[in-house]
Amino acid sequence: MNKQPELTDKTRRGIIDAYWKLLMNREKLSVISVSEAAGVNRSTFYQYFMDMEDLKDRAEMQMLEDVKKKISQVFPGGFPMSLKEFAKRYAGILEDEGEKLFFAVSNGPNSGFVEKLKDFYAPIFASIFGLEADSPNFDYALTFSFSAIGGIISKWYQDGKKLSLEELLYNCYWLVSSGVFGFVQMKPFSEA
């Protein structure tokens, strides 16, 4: 039995995990610091990644793939009709990868990541709101939604995450689906 592919994936994942840990702790990011945090040497780093930009790109894509995998497991038959049930289930998905996702979104306008995120969430957005991705105003609605959600997530972080993850998702959905006027008149999460 050849264990090399398993070791290779474990090493690659360890380097990516070290990257996220350093990034989220706002520590210095370099090939040396990531390699040390992952417990590998620099030459091993370069066996998996060309440079720090390649690592960043692949770490973001890995995170999105992990979220996608969890979405398909938690919502195998599509999204539930109840907003509260959706928020509860989606909060469960984001327990692990969400922290990285929220950090990346709230950490300033990283347009490259935001574009990846928009591409990733476009089919989900279309499904939840019953839109066609090729409709004339789809890109505007998606861009508006991501701006609103990014702002809410930034505020959530600034406030020390006082809302639960379920409440945050509930608020995001309401703000995006009903606008500011509908949002201020919505039922609180506890009453939904």
Number of C-alpha atoms within 10 A of each C-alpha: 3 6 7 9 9 10 11 13 12 12 18 20 16 18 26 22 16 20 26 22 16 16 17 14 9 9 12 12 15 13 20 14 16 28 22 15 17 20 14 15 14 14 11 14 22 14 10 16 19 10 12 16 10 12 21 17 14 14 20 20 16 15 18 20 14 15 20 15 12 17 19 11 11 14 14 9 8 12 17 13 9 10 16 18 15 19 22 16 17 22 19 17 20 19 11 13 17 18 13 20 18 17 16 19 22 20 14 12 12 11 10 9 17 18 13 15 17 17 12 16 16 19 13 17 18 16 14 16 11 9 16 14 15 9 8 9 11 16 14 10 16 19 15 13 20 20 16 16 22 21 16 18 21 18 13 18 16 11 10 8 13 11 13 11 19 20 18 20 23 22 20 21 20 19 20 20 15 13 13 12 9 13 17 12 10 15 11 12 15 7 7 11
